[in-house]
């Protein structure tokens, strides 16, 4: 990828300008198109197939790169003639949908049959809507009819019960925009907006479905599709106000080096994490100054480009920095990382927009922010962000809790911009387990108990039912509170109803860190995770152990990296050397400071 020279006068933090974003879009497209099928309907990128199969993966490569092309062309023309290629692919892919050949696109069915094409239909529709004057309006009527017929499959089948409902919403928005709307498109839009209202939990946060899944899908899907739809239609919407609220929090999810917090699913989409920031700058639905928005946007793009996100072919790999299998999901295929294309929504802001003309602003201040709606506590110190999770579990309401469903990207108590969770088959980092008969519990369904903040400190709390290999233990419950101040984290757990012989374990960060026993712990050692993390090929974890029969309280002091204060505890009364004290009470939960 050939990028222009850095501009340290306009962009003192990253050196990146709008020209860097344009060059990045062209570079990604140029590399991906080397793997196009003869008729240009599929981009069969190198790599192992996803669970959806090679044909679906080829459509995914076409559709997701089309997003990048759409934003690039709509914001600055088409000097590389990208749209000519996509026009050929649209024609070839929709001639005989479902046919087993090198070009035909899979038909769109329900999520429980072969649902991935429904996801990709939204990218195709959005790309067409963004580039309508230069692509759709120039297609012959037969091709337009065939594309519409293929897209309507998204309106006639059942999406997955989460952000997927925004895919037929987006298809319907395009069809309405080109004069092909009807009762079917209206139903798809109404249903998606109705569900979106039910998923809104306040403070800019949507759950990704009826459960408590809060992650980057909030920005790159649940906010992006309705806000961009309204922007392209030129209509005001209350969804923009919610995006504004979300960006107050999202700005704190990135370290000074541009890294997003490594939390949640589909992290191989990488810098898609900043797509909502760019969209907010474009639509005006943002509380952030333009220079800060660009700092966050360019910081994330630069972070991944500098750390090996592109393989030797210039292709976005399945992983984080480079290839990393535990970062991916079963549905991830070679084209999946190109949902990163959503970040190029920022190119809808023209060259003279303040997003590009303002001087970059740093965002280095230490900050603590409680997010009661999702159950998060954000702790940014020395440019590194820690996310303490007391509310997001990615478990649907109807699903049973099972130990084999443990997800390292949700079940741990803490995540950061500088560490990744250990792999499922290794010792778990930042984990509290009840141990019975040598079997460790996992944390599945998380019930938040509250979150709050004061001057320079904050807290968040939750409870969960420890889950073992086959079942839960009757009456067993763990109540947890995280208190943060400066670099310090104090992790408090109360175990209730533990059977005779039960024990407790607490592990620390998967990096150089501190984990000190304060209350309840009797043992201290180290465990190893040979599979490593997305940041390190091999890690060791500090571990605390102690007996947990009946009701027991455990308090530990953790610090990511070096430093921290000499924190002490008398039961659940926690003291800092300067006299600051936090008291935690249970039944009911109460957290006070003085």
N, C-alpha and C positions, 0 to 999 in steps of 0.2 A: 504494500500500500504506500503510495507516494503522497506525503503530506507537505504542505507549504512550510516555509520556515516559521518558527515561533514568533509571535508578536508580544514581547514582554512589556511594551508600553501600554497597549490596550488591555492586555490580559496578563497582568503580572503574576498571577497564581499558576496558570496552566500554560500560557502561551498560545492557546487555541482561540481561533476566531471563527466566523461563519464559513470562511473558506476551508478551514480544516474539516468542518462538518460536511460540506459538499464533497470534498475530496474523499472523506471516509465513506460516504454513501456510494460514490462512484467506484471506489476501490472494492467494497464488499460486493457490489453488483457485478463488476467485471470478473472477479474471481469465481463467483457462483455460476455465472452464465457459461463458463467453460465446460460445465457438466450438463448442458441442456440436451434434451432429446432432439432428434433430427427435425421434428415439427415444432419444436420449442414449447410444447405443452407441459413438459415436466423438467425439473431440475433435479436430476438423480445424483445428489451429492455423495461423495465417497463416505463409507462408514457402515456399521451394522444397522440392519433394518429395525424399526420400532415394532411394537406389538401390532401395529396397524398394517404392516406390510409395505413392500417396496413401492407399489403404485401410489398408495396414499402418501408415502414419504415424498415421492416426486412431485405430487400436487402441492404438498406443504412447502417444498423448496420454491416452487413457482409463486405461490400465493404470498408467502411471507416476504420474499424479496420484492414482490410487486408493491408492498406497502412502502418500502424504502424508496422505490422508484416514484411512487405516487407523491410522497411528501417532497422529494427532491425536485420533480418536474413542476408540481403546483407552486412551489416556492421559488423556482428560478429557471424554468425552461428545461429543454431537453436537448442540449448540445451533443449528447452521446447517442441519441436516437434509441433510448431504452424502450419507449412505447411501441416502436415498430415491432420489436421482438415480442412484447407482451400481446400485441394484437394478433400476431401469428399463432401464439400459444393458445389464446382464447378460442380461436377458430378451430385449431386442431383438437384441443381437449374436449370440446363440446359436440363434436360431430357424432360420436357413438359412445356416450357415457356408459361405463360399466364393461365395455369390451376389453378383453385381455390382450392389449397390444402396447406398443411403446409410447403412445400419445393419449389415449382416451382416459379421461378423468373418472375416478370412481363416482358412482351415484351417491347422493346424500341420503343417508338413512338415520334412524334413531341412534341415540348415544349408546344403547345397549346392544346394538347390532354391529355397526361399523361406522361409528360416529365421527371420526376425525375429519372427514370432508365437510361436515357442518361447521367446524371451527374455521377451516380454510375458506369457506364461502364468505365469511365476514371480511377477510382480508381482500379477497377478489372484489367484493362489492365496494369496499371502502377505496381500494385502488382505482376502480372505475369512477367512483363519485369524485374523487380528488382530481382526476385527469379527464373528466367528461369532455371538455371542448376539443381536446387533442386526440382522444381515443374513441370513447363510446360514440360520440356524435359522428365519427367518420367510419364506423363499421357499417357494413351493408345490413339491410333489414333482416336477412336470413340468419346472419351470425348473431345479431342482437336477440332475435327470438330464441335461438338455441341457448345463448348465455342465460337469458331470463328463465327458460325452462329448467336449466340445471340449477340455478340459484333457488328456484321455488321449492326445491326439495328441502331446503332448510326451514321453510314455513310449514311443511306438511308432516314433519316427524318430530319426535320428542327429544328436546335437549337434555343434557345432564342437569340435575337440580341445583345449579349454581350459576356462575357468570355466563354459562353457555346460552342462557336465554337472550343475552345481548347479541348473539350472532344472527339469529333470524331478525332481531330488531334492526341490526345494521343492514342486512339484506333488504328488508322492507323499506328502510330509509332511502336506499339507493333507488329502488324501483319507484317509490313515490316521487323522487326527485326527477326521474326521467319520464314521468307521465304514465307509468305503468302500475300505479297503485290501485288497490281495490279493497274489498272487504277482508280478503285474506291478509294483505299487508297490514291493514289496520288492526286486526286481531293480534298479530305477532307483536306489534309495537305496544299495544295496550297491555298485553299480558306481561311483557318484560318490565314495563314501567310500574305495573302493579306489584310485581314481585320485588322490584328494587326498593319500593317504599317500605315493604315489610322487612327487608334486610338492613335498612338504615338504622344504626344504633346510636347516632349522635356524634358530635365533635368531628365530623368529616369521615366517619368510619362506617363502611358497609361490611356485613358478614358475607362471605362467599357462599351463600346458600342459607338454609334454615338453621344451621348450627353455629359454632363459634370459630370459624376459620377466618382469621384476620392476618393478612400478609400483603405482599406486593400486588396481588390481584386487585386490591382496593384501588390502586392508582392506575395500573396499566390496563385494566378492564372495566371495573365497575364505575369509575369516574370517567375514563377516557371515552368510551363509546357514546354515552348520552351527551356529554359536554361537546364533543366534536360534532356529533349529529346536529345539535342546536346551532353551533357555530356555522356549519356549512349551510344550514337552512336559513340563517340570519334571524333566528328567533330567540328571545330571551328565555331563560329557564332557571328554576331554583337549583338545579344540579350544579350550576356554576358557583353558587354560594357555598355549597357543600365542598366543592373542590378547594375553594379558598380556605376553608377550615382545615381540610386535610393537609394542605401544604404547610400550615403552621407546624405540624408534627413531622411531616416527611422530610423537611429540611434538616432535621436532626438525625436522620437515618444514615448519614454519610460521614465518613471520617474525613479529616483534613486532606488525606491523600486521594480522596475521591471514592474510596471503597464503600459499597453499600453494606449494611448489616447482613451477615450471612444467615438468613432466617427464612423459613417457609419453602414452598415447593416451586418448581420450575425456575430455579436459580440460574440455569444455563442460559436464560434470556438476558442475563448480565445487565447491560446499561439500559435495558427497557425500564429499569427501576426509576429512571429520571423522566420518563415520558410524560407523566402528569405535570412535572415542573415546567417542561417546555410548552405543553398545552396551555397551562395557566398563563404563561407569559404571552402566548398568542391571543388568547381570548380576553385577557384582562382579569381573569378570575384568580388572582394571586395576591397574597399579602407581601410577597417578596420583591425587593428592589431588583431592577433588571440586571445590575452587575452581580448580585448574589445568585440570581437564577442561572446566569451563564456560568458562574463559578461552579455551581453544583452540576449543571449539565456537562460541561467540558471536563470537569474533574473526573466524573464517572467514565466518560468515553476514553479519556486518556489513561485512566487507571488500568482498564482492560487491554487497550492496545499496547501499552508498555509492558504488560505482564504475560504475553504469550497467548492471548485469547484466539489469535489467528494461527492456524497451522501452516505448514510449509507451502500449502497450496493457496494460502490467503483465505481459507474457509474458517468460519467460526466453529470451533470444536465443541463437542459435548462435554461440558465441564465448567470450570470457574476461571482460574488463570489459564491453564491449559486443559487437556483432557482429564476428567475426574469422574469416574463412573458413579460413586455414591452421591454426587450432586444431582444426578439425573433421575427421571421417573421412567416407568415402564412404557409410557407413551412417547418418550423422547426418541426422535430419529434424527438423521443427519441435517434435515431442514429445520428442526425445532428451534435451534438457537436464533434463528432469524426473526423471531418475535422481537428481538432487540431493535428491529426496524422501527418500532413505535417511538423510539427516542427521537427519530428524525422528524417528528411532528414540529419540532422547534423551527424547522426550515420554512414553515408556513409564515413565519415572521420575516418580512423582507429585509433587504440589506440596511435600510435606514431606520429600522425598528430599534428602540432603546435597548432591546435584548442584546443587540450586536454592537451598538455604538457606545454604550456605557462602559466605563472601566470596571473590570472585574473587582469584586469585593471579597475579602477573606471572610470566613465564618468559623473562627477559631475559639470563640469564647466557651469556657466551661459552662455546661448547662445541665440541669436536672429537670425532667418533665414527666409528670404522671399523666397517664392516659386511661381514665376509668372505663371508657366505653369498651375498648378491646382488652383491658386488663394489662396494659404495658407500663413499664417504668423505664424511661430513657435516661442514661447517664453518660454524658460526653465530657471527657477529661483529657487534656493534653492531645486533642485531636482524634482520640479513639472513642468510639461509641460502644456502650454496652446496652443491650436490650434485655430486660428482665421480664420473662413471660409468665404472667399469671392469668391468662385468659384465652389464648388461642390454641385450639387442639386439633383442628381439621378432622373432627369426628362428627358425622351427621347424627341428628337426633335419634333416628331409628336404629342406628348401628350399635351392636353390642361391643363392649369393651373386651379386647382380647390382646394378650401379650404379644402374639405374633404380628399384630398390627402396629406395634410401636414405631413411631416415626421420629428419627433423630432431629429432623428439622422443625419439630413442634414440641416434643416431649421434654426437652431439657429446660432447666430453669433460667439459663442465661445464654446469650449469643452476642457476637461483637463484629466489628468491622475488620478485626485482625486475627480472628480465629474461626474455625469451622467446627461443627460437631463431629465427633468420632463416628466411624461407620457402625452400622447396626450390629455387626458380628464382633465388635470390640468392646472393651470397657467404655461405659458411657461417661462423658465429661459433664460437669455442672449438673449432676444428677443426685437426687436423694432417693434411696431405696430402702425398703423394709426387706430383711432377709429372713426367710423361714425355711428350715431344712436345707440350707445351702442354695436356695433359689431366690434370686433378686426380683423385686417388683419393678414394674414400669408405670409411668404416669400417662394415662390416656385421656379420659374426660376431665377437663379442668373447669372448676366452678369458681369464678372470681368472687372475692370478698370485699374488694374495694381498693382504691389507690388514691394517694394524695401527696402533696408537696408543701414544703415550707421554705424558709430562707436558706437556700444552700443544701437542702436535704429532701428526700422523698421516700415513699414506701409504696409497696403493692402487695396484695395478699390473695390467696386462693386456697381451696382444698381439693383433694382428689382421693379416690379410692384406689389403693395399691392393687395392681393386677398382676397375677402370676401366670404360670404356663397355661393352666386350664381354667382358672376361676379367681374370684376375689375371696378373701377371708371374711366371714360374717362379722360385722361390727368394726372392722378395721378401717381407719380413716387417718389421713395426714393433713394437717392444717399448716400452711406455710406463709411466711412473711419475709420479704426482702426489704432491708433498709439501706439506703445509700447516702453517703456524704463524702464529698471530694472524691478521692480514689477508692474509698473504702466501701465494701459491700458486707453487710451482716445478714446471714441467712439463718432464719429461725424456723424450726419445724417442731410441731407438737404431734406426736403419735398417740392415737387413742385406740384401745381395744386390741392391742397386740397380744398374741397367744404366748404361753410360756416358751422360752428358748428363742424368741425373736430377737433380731439385732437390727441396727440401722447403719447405713453407709452414706457418706457424702463425698463426692468427688469435686475437684476444682477445674480450672480452665485447662484446655488443651494447648498450653503455651507456658512460657516462664511466668510463674505466678506464685501467690501466697495463699495458703489455706491453713488457718490456725484454729485449734479447738478452744472454745470459750466455755460452753456448758454442755454436760451430758456425754461428751466423747471420752473414751478411755484408750483408744488405739489410734496410731497414725503410721501410714506407710505409703507406698507408691505402687501404682498398677500401670501396665503398659498397653498401648493401643498400636500394634504394628501396622495396621492399615492406614494410620495417620488421618489427616484431614485434607480439606481442599487447599490448605496453606502449608502443610508440612507432611512429608512422606512417612514420618514415624513420630509418635509423641508418647510422653509419660504423664500420668495424672497423679496429683496428690490425692490421698484418700484418708478419711477419718472413719472410725468404727466405734460402736458402743452398744450395750445391751438396751433393748427396747420393749421389755415386757410390760403389759398393761398400758398405763399412760406415762409417756416420757417426753421430755423437752430437750431439744438439741440446738445449740447456737454455735455458729462458726463465723470467722472473719476471713473474707477473701479479698484479694487484690489482683487485678490483671496487670502483670508486669511487676516492677519493683516499687518500693515506697509504701505509702499508706501510714496511718497513725497506729499508735499502740492502743488499740481498742480493747476494753475489758467488759465483762458482763457478770452481773449477779442475777442468776436466773435469766429472766427476759428483760432485765433493765440493763441497757447498753450504754457505756460511758466512753467519751473521748477525752484525751488528755487536757483539753481546754475547759472541761466541765460540762460540755454539751451532753445531754442525756436523752435517750429515747426509751420509753416504757411501752411494752406490749402486753396487753391483756386479752384473754380469751373469754368466751361465754358472757357477753358478746365480744367480738373482736374490737379492740380499741388501741390505737397507736397515737401516742402523745410525745411531745418533745419539750425540753426546757433547758 
